[in-house]
Amino acid sequence: MKTHFFKSHFFTRHSKKLLPIAIIGGAVFISMAMNLFKPAPLMAETPDTAVAVKTQILQRTQAILSVESQGTVLPRTSTSLTSEVSGRVLRLSPHFVVGGVFKANDVLLQLDPTDYDVALQRAKANLISMNAQLTFEQARGVQAEKEWGMTGRPAEEAPLLALRKPYLEEARANVLQAEAEVKQAQLKLERATIRAPYAGMVAAKSVDIGQYVTVGNMLGETFAIDFAEVRLPLTKKDLSMMNSFSDADKKSHLEVILRGSIDDSNQEWQAKLVRSEGVISQQNRALYVVAQVDDPYGKLSPGTNDADAMSPLLMGTFVTAIIGGKTIEDAFAIPRHALLEGSKVALVDSDQKLQLKVVEPIFADKEFYYIAEGLEDGAQLIVSAMGVPIAGMAVRAEPIKVVDAEAITQAQLPNTAEPLIDAD
């Protein structure tokens, strides 16, 4: 009885303390049991974090560089026609108009030759008279020698007047003067006919039929059209991109393409670099070279098919000249946008990871940078735009069509190349 009372009193007294412990223990037990018998979790697929990029397979190629310069088309010869004689204008050639084209030795205008024709006849008559006087004096000289011989004295002792030698010399001088007057009269008569000194075009006309002109009067202006010239300045950088053009003075001319706008349309003309002026300009420190365009107006080759004939290159046209430069052997041509800040390129390695590599371009044009070292054949160059490229980031390469070597080479001549490293 006593024992039962003790146990009942003990549990009543400690039940409030043991209940929380029992609850916690039960919860731990249940949690462990749930952990042991819970089903395995489903495995979710790992998302693909690789960045899709477009790549180009690098291949060594040969590229022809080019140099760009600008200049104005000028005639190789320009002439101001002035009158060397006086007279009234009788006739004008139908080609003697502004823009008229003429051939070498064509008659452009005719002055009244009457006065000069009369002067020529007078000069010829005077020459005949002087020749007659010379003949007369020669006969007198022979007669004087005979008369001196009758004296029995040596001819060396004869006075000059006795042999009439001064009179003979005077007659000869008169003949020479008369011949000169004939020549002068003939020249003035010829100058009354104004002829073209070369094949050309009329730039200005200052006279018309019936107008009286005097010596020194301006008749018009003409220029030659057999070929035109363009002075092109080349800087030190330009020269470093070019092969030596000293051969240009030795009949081995460099080819040049001229580009300009005619009638609001872009045109091209073939030219050749014929010489350098050999002097560095003090104004812009450039060396000027001269490009020549044959038959710029297309007037000297009548047999040329109109469909094949190029547009006329008008004098005074401002043109851009593209001059062929050096040839780069075994270089990589990478698009300009593929070169990142710091002269780096982004490559894709065999593990499809992005790698950054520092390169040193040797030349550049409007489309490509040219790399000689630091890259390998077959490497994948990232050419698409990216955010911030990070070395080691996963990428998914999508190769694009590669421009073949011949296409790159052909494409360089119309482009302007600029050296990135000084030739010195």
VEXKOL-43935 format. One line per 2 residues: number of its first residue (from 0); their letters; for each residue x, y, z of C-alpha. Coordinates in pm, 1 decimal. Layout:
! VEXKOL-43935
NUM	a	X/Y/Z | ...;
//
This chain:
! VEXKOL-43935
0	mk	0.0/0.0/0.0 | 282.4/224.8/88.8;
2	th	478.3/135.6/-224.7 | 186.4/202.4/-454.7;
4	ff	133.5/536.6/-297.8 | 499.2/624.2/-353.1;
6	ks	491.2/538.1/-724.5 | 174.0/729.7/-779.6;
8	hf	313.4/1025.8/-603.2 | 638.9/1008.8/-809.5;
10	ft	466.0/1001.6/-1147.4 | 229.1/1275.4/-1048.1;
12	rh	514.2/1488.6/-938.1 | 746.4/1431.3/-1246.0;
14	sk	491.4/1387.0/-1527.6 | 510.6/1749.8/-1631.8;
16	kl	887.4/1723.1/-1680.6 | 891.4/1391.4/-1863.4;
18	lp	612.9/1466.3/-2114.3 | 807.1/1719.5/-2325.5;
20	ia	1106.5/1490.1/-2341.7 | 889.1/1205.2/-2456.2;
22	ii	731.2/1418.2/-2727.5 | 1071.3/1534.2/-2856.9;
24	gg	1205.5/1181.3/-2860.3 | 903.7/1058.1/-3048.6;
26	av	940.3/1333.3/-3306.0 | 1307.8/1246.6/-3356.3;
28	fi	1218.7/882.5/-3397.7 | 945.7/955.2/-3648.5;
30	sm	1177.8/1191.7/-3844.7 | 1451.3/928.8/-3863.0;
32	am	1202.7/669.8/-3975.0 | 1068.8/898.7/-4249.1;
34	nl	1424.5/969.2/-4365.2 | 1506.0/602.6/-4383.9;
36	fk	1193.7/500.1/-4570.2 | 1134.0/808.2/-4797.8;
38	pa	1144.6/746.9/-5177.8 | 1451.1/852.8/-5379.9;
40	pl	1421.0/1211.4/-5527.3 | 1379.8/1260.8/-5902.4;
42	ma	1699.7/1378.9/-6080.6 | 1638.1/1705.8/-6274.4;
44	et	1835.2/1768.1/-6597.2 | 2124.7/2015.7/-6567.9;
46	pd	2050.3/2325.0/-6785.1 | 2288.1/2391.1/-7079.3;
48	ta	2482.4/2707.0/-6994.4 | 2702.3/2705.2/-7309.6;
50	va	2686.0/3027.4/-7512.6 | 2609.8/2982.3/-7882.4;
52	vk	2872.1/3156.2/-8097.0 | 2948.1/3171.0/-8467.2;
54	tq	3301.0/3070.5/-8562.7 | 3525.0/3081.9/-8864.8;
56	il	3793.2/2825.6/-8937.7 | 4122.5/3010.1/-8982.6;
58	qr	4327.0/2938.7/-9294.7 | 4651.1/3097.1/-9407.4;
60	tq	4610.1/3293.8/-9726.4 | 4778.1/3543.1/-9956.2;
62	ai	4644.2/3897.0/-9946.8 | 4727.7/4187.7/-10175.2;
64	ls	4718.7/4517.0/-9990.9 | 4625.9/4847.9/-10145.7;
66	ve	4690.4/5214.9/-10084.0 | 4428.4/5485.5/-10121.8;
68	sq	4499.6/5842.2/-10226.6 | 4303.0/6126.3/-10382.1;
70	gt	4363.9/6385.7/-10647.9 | 4217.6/6593.3/-10930.0;
72	vl	4225.6/6492.6/-11295.2 | 4429.7/6740.4/-11498.3;
74	pr	4530.1/6747.3/-11866.2 | 4889.5/6662.3/-11942.1;
76	ts	4909.5/6978.9/-12156.7 | 4699.7/7293.6/-12148.6;
78	ts	4747.8/7574.8/-12401.3 | 4632.9/7935.9/-12426.4;
80	lt	4592.0/8018.2/-12794.9 | 4713.2/8368.1/-12881.7;
82	se	4741.1/8536.1/-13218.7 | 5091.8/8592.8/-13356.9;
84	vs	4960.6/8805.2/-13642.4 | 4685.8/9060.4/-13694.9;
86	gr	4380.9/9017.8/-13910.7 | 4011.0/8963.1/-13935.2;
88	vl	3869.6/8619.1/-13854.2 | 3740.6/8468.7/-14180.5;
90	rl	3650.1/8113.4/-14081.2 | 3607.2/7907.6/-13769.0;
92	sp	3621.1/7529.9/-13750.6 | 3294.4/7366.6/-13638.4;
94	hf	3506.9/7200.6/-13370.8 | 3623.6/7537.0/-13233.7;
96	vv	3351.9/7553.8/-12969.5 | 3371.3/7488.7/-12599.0;
98	gg	3379.9/7112.2/-12564.8 | 3470.5/7060.4/-12929.8;
100	vf	3716.9/6781.8/-13000.2 | 3984.1/6818.3/-13267.5;
102	ka	4274.7/6620.2/-13404.0 | 4636.5/6719.5/-13425.6;
104	nd	4704.9/6973.0/-13703.8 | 4334.2/7045.7/-13761.9;
106	vl	4256.8/7405.3/-13868.4 | 4077.1/7579.9/-13581.0;
108	lq	4036.2/7927.6/-13730.8 | 4152.9/8125.5/-14031.0;
110	ld	4256.3/8492.0/-14030.2 | 4245.8/8704.6/-14342.8;
112	pt	4574.8/8614.2/-14521.2 | 4559.2/8881.6/-14795.4;
114	dy	4814.5/9120.6/-14645.5 | 5057.0/8838.2/-14570.4;
116	dv	5013.2/8686.7/-14915.2 | 5102.1/9022.4/-15070.3;
118	al	5398.8/9061.1/-14837.2 | 5520.7/8717.4/-14940.9;
120	qr	5501.4/8805.7/-15307.7 | 5697.9/9125.0/-15245.4;
122	ak	5960.3/8933.0/-15053.3 | 5992.4/8680.3/-15332.0;
124	an	6024.2/8958.2/-15590.0 | 6294.0/9124.9/-15382.8;
126	li	6478.1/8792.3/-15358.1 | 6473.5/8758.0/-15735.5;
128	sm	6614.3/9110.2/-15765.5 | 6888.5/9039.7/-15509.8;
130	na	6984.5/8717.4/-15687.9 | 7009.8/8913.9/-16013.8;
132	ql	7237.9/9170.4/-15845.5 | 7450.4/8888.8/-15707.3;
134	tf	7485.3/8739.2/-16054.5 | 7575.2/9081.8/-16193.2;
136	eq	7841.7/9134.1/-15925.3 | 7985.2/8786.8/-15981.2;
138	ar	8023.8/8870.8/-16353.2 | 8188.9/9202.0/-16268.0;
140	gv	8424.4/9023.0/-16029.7 | 8535.1/8783.5/-16304.5;
142	qa	8588.9/9074.2/-16542.9 | 8792.3/9261.2/-16277.5;
144	ek	9020.9/8959.1/-16225.3 | 9085.9/8944.3/-16601.0;
146	ew	9167.1/9312.4/-16615.7 | 9407.1/9280.3/-16319.2;
148	gm	9576.0/8984.8/-16490.6 | 9653.3/9206.2/-16792.4;
150	tg	9874.9/9420.4/-16569.5 | 10113.4/9128.5/-16523.5;
152	rp	10118.5/9166.3/-16146.2 | 10027.7/8878.1/-15905.1;
154	ae	9662.0/8848.8/-15800.6 | 9768.0/8864.1/-15433.8;
156	ea	9875.6/9225.1/-15483.5 | 9541.6/9330.2/-15626.9;
158	pl	9337.7/9573.0/-15406.8 | 8998.7/9444.2/-15286.4;
160	la	8814.6/9721.3/-15466.4 | 8997.1/9641.8/-15787.3;
162	lr	8857.3/9290.2/-15776.9 | 8516.5/9420.9/-15654.3;
164	kp	8508.5/9169.8/-15363.7 | 8324.8/9404.9/-15121.7;
166	yl	8051.8/9456.5/-15379.6 | 8022.5/9081.9/-15424.8;
168	ee	7990.6/9025.3/-15049.3 | 7728.3/9297.9/-15028.9;
170	ar	7527.7/9130.5/-15304.5 | 7546.1/8798.8/-15122.3;
172	an	7431.5/8964.8/-14800.1 | 7138.8/9122.1/-14983.5;
174	vl	7039.9/8778.6/-15110.1 | 7050.7/8633.5/-14757.3;
176	qa	6838.2/8920.1/-14629.9 | 6587.8/8874.1/-14909.4;
178	ea	6568.6/8500.9/-14833.5 | 6503.6/8579.5/-14465.7;
180	ev	6227.3/8821.1/-14562.8 | 6068.6/8552.4/-14777.6;
182	kq	6086.6/8308.6/-14487.9 | 5936.4/8562.7/-14250.5;
184	aq	5656.4/8648.9/-14491.5 | 5588.1/8279.1/-14543.6;
186	lk	5579.4/8223.5/-14165.2 | 5334.1/8508.8/-14108.1;
188	le	5113.6/8376.5/-14385.9 | 5112.5/8032.8/-14220.8;
190	ra	5036.7/8188.7/-13882.9 | 4721.0/8338.6/-14025.1;
192	ti	4592.5/7979.8/-14012.8 | 4560.8/7860.9/-13651.5;
194	ra	4618.1/7486.3/-13631.1 | 4577.6/7247.0/-13339.9;
196	py	4914.4/7153.4/-13186.0 | 4778.8/6818.4/-13064.5;
198	ag	4464.4/6611.0/-13036.2 | 4255.6/6790.1/-12778.3;
200	mv	3944.6/6971.6/-12670.5 | 3843.9/7337.2/-12659.4;
202	aa	3812.3/7468.6/-12303.7 | 3737.1/7834.0/-12388.8;
204	ks	3661.5/8041.1/-12698.2 | 3736.0/8415.0/-12715.5;
206	vd	3680.7/8515.0/-13082.3 | 3421.0/8476.3/-13353.5;
208	ig	3384.6/8530.4/-13727.0 | 3442.5/8890.5/-13841.2;
210	qy	3630.2/8992.4/-13528.9 | 3960.5/9172.5/-13583.3;
212	vt	4243.6/9043.1/-13370.4 | 4586.3/9186.6/-13312.8;
214	vg	4914.2/9029.9/-13210.5 | 4884.4/8883.6/-12860.0;
216	nm	4505.2/8865.8/-12859.5 | 4361.8/8564.5/-12671.1;
218	lg	4181.7/8329.9/-12910.4 | 4084.5/8049.3/-12674.9;
220	et	4212.3/7770.6/-12452.3 | 4266.2/7405.1/-12536.3;
222	fa	4396.9/7096.7/-12362.2 | 4528.0/6761.2/-12480.2;
224	id	4310.4/6451.3/-12448.3 | 4556.4/6178.5/-12546.6;
226	fa	4602.3/6114.5/-12176.0 | 4526.0/6280.7/-11843.5;
228	ev	4726.8/6290.1/-11521.3 | 4640.7/6275.9/-11152.3;
230	rl	4886.5/6389.5/-10883.9 | 4852.5/6161.9/-10581.5;
232	pl	5009.9/6230.9/-10241.9 | 5155.2/5932.3/-10055.5;
234	tk	5247.5/5943.9/-9687.6 | 5523.5/5751.2/-9516.0;
236	kd	5271.3/5490.1/-9406.0 | 5143.7/5455.4/-9761.4;
238	ls	5494.8/5403.6/-9893.3 | 5561.6/5134.6/-9632.1;
240	mm	5269.0/4937.4/-9771.9 | 5389.2/4953.0/-10131.3;
242	ns	5652.9/4772.1/-10325.2 | 5927.1/4990.6/-10460.0;
244	fs	5786.2/5181.8/-10755.1 | 6122.7/5292.8/-10886.7;
246	da	6045.1/5060.4/-11176.6 | 5760.6/5297.2/-11266.0;
248	dk	6023.1/5510.9/-11434.9 | 6146.9/5203.9/-11625.7;
250	ks	5834.0/5118.6/-11823.1 | 5708.3/4879.3/-11554.3;
252	hl	5404.2/5068.9/-11438.3 | 5192.6/4990.3/-11134.0;
254	ev	4822.9/4950.1/-11204.9 | 4587.5/5205.1/-11046.9;
256	il	4208.5/5215.7/-11021.3 | 4047.6/5560.1/-11018.2;
258	rg	3702.4/5606.7/-10870.3 | 3483.4/5910.5/-10906.8;
260	si	3127.5/6028.1/-10952.5 | 2994.4/6123.4/-11295.7;
262	dd	2628.4/6221.3/-11336.4 | 2552.4/6104.1/-10981.6;
264	sn	2682.5/5754.9/-11054.6 | 3004.8/5596.0/-10934.7;
266	qe	3251.5/5513.5/-11210.5 | 3592.4/5345.3/-11235.2;
268	wq	3881.7/5405.5/-11472.4 | 4202.5/5215.1/-11530.2;
270	ak	4525.0/5408.5/-11488.1 | 4893.7/5342.6/-11438.2;
272	lv	5153.5/5494.4/-11209.7 | 5410.1/5642.6/-11446.5;
274	rs	5644.3/5841.2/-11225.0 | 5712.2/6001.5/-10891.0;
276	eg	5799.4/6366.5/-10856.6 | 6092.8/6280.0/-10634.1;
278	vi	6038.9/6566.3/-10388.1 | 5880.9/6559.4/-10041.6;
280	sq	5622.9/6837.6/-10013.8 | 5697.3/7086.0/-9737.4;
282	qn	5325.2/7152.0/-9688.7 | 5207.5/6799.0/-9608.3;
284	ra	5531.1/6595.1/-9598.8 | 5398.5/6368.8/-9873.8;
286	ly	5561.0/6233.2/-10185.0 | 5355.8/6298.8/-10498.6;
288	vv	5326.8/6036.5/-10768.2 | 5156.2/6074.5/-11104.0;
290	aq	4897.5/5835.1/-11245.5 | 4818.3/5847.4/-11615.7;
292	vd	4487.8/5768.5/-11786.0 | 4502.1/5704.7/-12160.2;
294	dp	4230.9/5853.8/-12379.7 | 4019.3/5984.0/-12087.2;
296	yg	3736.5/6102.8/-12315.6 | 3733.3/5789.5/-12529.3;
298	kl	3766.6/5996.1/-12847.5 | 4088.8/5848.3/-12986.8;
300	sp	3968.1/5488.2/-13022.6 | 3670.4/5505.2/-13259.6;
302	gt	3667.6/5127.7/-13305.8 | 3585.2/5061.7/-12939.8;
304	nd	3243.1/4909.7/-12878.2 | 3017.9/5156.7/-12697.2;
306	ad	2907.3/4883.9/-12458.6 | 3268.0/4817.0/-12358.9;
308	am	3380.4/5178.9/-12353.9 | 3425.9/5337.8/-12014.5;
310	sp	3257.8/5661.3/-11920.3 | 3458.2/5973.3/-12007.1;
312	ll	3685.1/6098.3/-11730.9 | 3623.9/6472.5/-11731.0;
314	mg	3905.6/6711.0/-11650.6 | 3873.4/6854.2/-11303.4;
316	tf	3704.9/6541.7/-11163.6 | 3803.5/6462.6/-10805.9;
318	vt	3892.3/6093.7/-10787.8 | 4003.2/5837.4/-10535.1;
320	ai	4297.3/5627.3/-10649.8 | 4351.8/5267.2/-10538.4;
322	ig	4713.7/5158.9/-10584.8 | 4816.5/4794.5/-10550.7;
324	gk	5052.5/4740.6/-10258.8 | 5254.4/4461.9/-10102.9;
326	ti	5154.8/4096.7/-10102.0 | 5128.4/3933.0/-9759.7;
328	ed	5220.5/3564.3/-9771.2 | 5085.1/3308.9/-9519.2;
330	af	4877.5/3553.1/-9319.3 | 4543.2/3512.5/-9148.0;
332	ai	4270.0/3754.7/-9256.5 | 4027.1/3802.4/-8969.8;
334	pr	3719.7/4028.2/-8981.6 | 3769.4/4363.0/-8816.5;
336	ha	3485.5/4306.6/-8570.0 | 3650.5/3983.9/-8450.5;
338	ll	3942.1/4173.1/-8295.7 | 3854.3/4246.1/-7933.3;
340	eg	3974.8/4522.6/-7708.0 | 4339.7/4487.2/-7620.4;
342	sk	4426.3/4329.0/-7958.6 | 4275.9/3996.1/-7850.7;
344	va	4085.4/3732.6/-8042.3 | 3844.7/3476.0/-7899.4;
346	lv	3908.2/3113.1/-7997.5 | 3723.5/2789.1/-7928.9;
348	ds	3946.4/2505.0/-7804.2 | 3893.3/2132.4/-7839.2;
350	dq	3690.0/2122.5/-7514.0 | 3446.3/2380.3/-7647.5;
352	kl	3583.7/2639.1/-7411.2 | 3653.0/3002.3/-7494.8;
354	ql	4018.5/3103.1/-7499.5 | 4152.1/3458.5/-7540.1;
356	kv	4473.4/3518.8/-7728.7 | 4670.8/3839.6/-7782.0;
358	ve	4771.8/3897.7/-8144.3 | 4961.6/4166.8/-8328.4;
360	pi	4807.4/4281.0/-8659.1 | 5059.6/4387.2/-8918.9;
362	fa	4814.4/4554.4/-9158.5 | 4447.3/4638.5/-9173.7;
364	dk	4197.1/4742.7/-9436.6 | 3825.9/4820.5/-9428.6;
366	ef	3729.0/4456.0/-9388.1 | 4015.9/4259.5/-9236.7;
368	yy	4304.2/4262.8/-8994.8 | 4605.4/4063.2/-9108.5;
370	ia	4783.9/3845.1/-8853.8 | 5116.6/3681.3/-8939.0;
372	eg	5197.2/3509.8/-8608.9 | 5020.0/3378.0/-8301.2;
374	le	4744.2/3179.5/-8473.3 | 4727.5/2831.2/-8620.9;
376	dg	4561.3/2677.0/-8922.5 | 4226.6/2523.1/-8842.3;
378	aq	4166.6/2725.8/-8525.5 | 3806.0/2832.2/-8463.9;
380	li	3779.1/3209.7/-8443.0 | 3468.2/3352.5/-8278.7;
382	vs	3324.0/3612.7/-8514.3 | 2982.7/3672.5/-8357.8;
384	am	2908.8/3947.0/-8106.5 | 2937.4/3853.8/-7740.6;
386	gv	2879.9/4020.4/-7407.9 | 3191.4/4000.1/-7194.2;
388	pi	3413.0/3714.1/-7315.6 | 3561.9/3519.4/-7025.7;
390	ag	3841.2/3268.9/-7071.3 | 3722.1/2916.5/-6994.0;
392	ma	3350.8/2979.9/-7043.0 | 3158.1/2708.5/-7223.0;
394	vr	3056.6/2787.9/-7580.4 | 2869.7/2609.0/-7856.2;
396	ae	3038.5/2674.1/-8190.3 | 2839.6/2718.4/-8510.5;
398	pi	3087.6/2736.7/-8801.8 | 3006.7/2975.8/-9084.0;
400	kv	3118.2/2972.5/-9444.5 | 3485.7/3054.9/-9481.4;
402	vd	3594.0/3308.5/-9743.3 | 3848.0/3137.8/-9962.7;
404	ae	4197.3/3273.5/-10014.2 | 4138.4/3384.5/-10372.3;
406	ai	3826.6/3582.5/-10276.9 | 4014.5/3761.1/-10001.0;
408	tq	4301.3/3840.2/-10236.1 | 4067.3/3969.1/-10505.3;
410	aq	3877.4/4178.7/-10252.4 | 4172.7/4371.8/-10126.6;
412	lp	4245.7/4594.1/-10425.1 | 3931.9/4811.6/-10385.1;
414	nt	3997.6/4848.8/-10011.7 | 4218.1/5090.7/-9827.1;
416	ae	4486.4/4926.4/-9617.3 | 4659.6/5100.0/-9334.6;
418	pl	4979.3/4976.7/-9166.3 | 4962.3/4924.7/-8793.8;
420	id	5339.4/4897.8/-8751.5 | 5578.3/5157.8/-8884.9;
422	ad	5793.3/5022.5/-9167.3 | 6106.5/5160.5/-9006.8;
//
